[in-house]
Amino acid sequence: WLGGGVARRPGDIDAVAVAQGLLPRWQGGPMFQADRRGLMVLRAALQQHKDSAPQLFAPAALLDDLIAEGRVFADLNRG
């Protein structure tokens, strides 16, 4: 969503997920959870499942860029 321009910021995705009841408010959204658990952990989980549905689980280039730069999704909310 971020890389394809559907959402401007990770916080937008989190807000929609919480508003739609996909995650409890106290847990934050999926992007917050990804930062909390670690982007390397997320990437490893996506890699593990990508053979079953590559269009859904293939890690986006944005994820690799953030990892390489030592950044997290929350950094994209600031700019």
DAVEN-V578034 format. One line per field, one symbol per residue. ss: DSSP state (H for helix, E for strand, C for the rest). phi: phi as a letter, one per 30 degrees, with the letter a starting at -180 (. if undefined). burial: I if it has 9 or more other ideal C-beta (glycine too) atoms within 8 Angstrom, else O. A space follows every 50 residues. Layout:
ss = ???
phi = ???
burial = ???
//
This chain:
ss = CCCCCCCCCHHHHHHHHHHCCCCCHHHCCHHHHHHHHCHHHHHHHHHHHC CCCHHHHCCCHHHHHHHHHCCCCHHHHCC
phi = .ddcidbdbeddddddddddidbdeddicddddddddjddddddddddcd ddaedccdddeedddddddicbeeddddc
burial = OIOOOOIOIIIIIIIIIIOOOOIOOOOIIIIIIIIOOOIOOIIOOIIOII OOOOOOIOIOOOIIOIIOOOOOIIIIIOO
//
